[in-house]
């Protein structure tokens, strides 16, 4: 046994992937799922719920696991309002809609081309929805009150 392995095991760590996997198998399912989710997130650089803008039960906005100050929240709301009303946003929306229609109806050679166009449409709608929610003062996705 190497000194490195000895120290890792003495500190109750896992010196090999196999020993870590065996230890994880013995953990209760809730903790096991949390550990595996974190491992997948790290390995594949995924974005999770804690990484995006959300609102907690107290109405405070959070992103990347950190609370936003009132000043940061107000700045985001102002930026969302400004962007939604900007000429750039109007041009980009029309451009995406044009490219989507071209992909789905003119250049389409297969179902995959139509699906790609629908994904563009979905992405554009997600941006619109998020911006409109923020303008209304909500940090949650699609949580707009009339």
PyMOL commands that set and color helices and strands:
alter all, ss='L'
color gray80, all
select helices_A, chain A and resi 3-10+17-25+29-44+49-51+70-84+87-106+111-135
alter helices_A, ss='H'
color red, helices_A
select strands_A, chain A and resi 54-55+61-63+66-67
alter strands_A, ss='S'
color yellow, strands_A
deselect
rebuild
show_as cartoon
